[in-house]
Amino acid sequence: MEHRSKPWQGVMVATALPLREDLSVDFDAYAEHCRWLVDNGCDGVVPNGSLGEYQALLPEERAKVIETAVAAVGGHNVMAGVGAYGAAESRRWAEQAREAGCGSVLLLPPNAYRADERAVIAHYREVAKAGVPIVAYNNPYDTKVDLTPALLAKLHEEGLIVAIKEFSGDVRRAYELAELAPGLDLLVGSDDVLLELAVAGAVGWIAGYPNALPASNVALYRAAVARDLETALPLYRTLHPLLRWDSKTEFVQAIKLSMDLAGRHGGPCRQPRQPLTDEQATVIRAATEKALAEGLR
């Protein structure tokens, strides 16, 4: 089966953003990173997500990140993060993504406060006016807004969203979603439930750890969606000590450290993210070095 028939399907990497020691963005390194990911089997990139530290970017930096990704791998392969406090700002970012040629956008619900269903629907209606396919992003931990299967079914029925990045960690939702909104594409949202959601019918993965180890993670994804558990399960067990960091508060720092250890430039993070503690770094370093020693790349 073709693994990707729409631009939001397949392995779409939520890209980390290489920063120099003075915390300026290294756009040349970012372009090279996007190309390297695609060369190593990933289907596309998702710039300006939380992993790309979009909240800490100036507007001109954020716009240039999208333009850099599109120039590197082609707009069809770019899903631009358009999260913002207000719907008007998210719509402007979606319009910028459309003008840059992006194939889709990734949109959080409003999260300046715990929005109710009316506010969520109005938010997605406003951003949909930009005319770009919208992937909704459910992250109830960070946003305090839960895009339940019933609410997602309403958004999909109205034609506002084409897919959901599911980050709740509750794999049971995959089956309820399939019942309530069978045409809505399910995308794995957190690395540490990849296998469970792939078996349950996910058609894409908005992925974190391929930033450091793309080839092995792509192999894991392909085996998982093919339900080849003989291949997928041992690989999943080997990678899981790293994958579980994707759903921890320090996921950006963890992935950047693994990138550095794998010979990629991860580099520092901007505030408010703080450096890893020595204890955290030791755990991540050991898991990364073990994976590398076993030949995972």
Sequence and secondary structure as in RCSB ss.txt:
>XXXX:A:sequence
MEHRSKPWQGVMVATALPLREDLSVDFDAYAEHCRWLVDNGCDGVVPNGSLGEYQALLPEERAKVIETAVAAVGG
HNVMAGVGAYGAAESRRWAEQAREAGCGSVLLLPPNAYRADERAVIAHYREVAKAGVPIVAYNNPYDTKVDLTPA
LLAKLHEEGLIVAIKEFSGDVRRAYELAELAPGLDLLVGSDDVLLELAVAGAVGWIAGYPNALPASNVALYRAAV
ARDLETALPLYRTLHPLLRWDSKTEFVQAIKLSMDLAGRHGGPCRQPRQPLTDEQATVIRAATEKALAEGLR
>XXXX:A:secstr
  S SSTT EEEEE    B TTS B HHHHHHHHHHHHHTT  EEETTSGGGTGGGS HHHHHHHHHHHHHHH G
GGBEEE   SSHHHHHHHHHHHHHHT SEEEE   TTTT  HHHHHHHHHHHHTT S EEEEE HHHHS    HH
HHHHHHHTT  SEEEE S  TTHHHHHHHH TTSEEEE SGGGHHHHHHTT  EEEESGGGT HHHHHHHHHHHH
TT HHHHHHHHHHHHHHHGGGGSTTHHHHHHHHHHHTTS      TTS    HHHHHHHHHHHHHHHHTT  
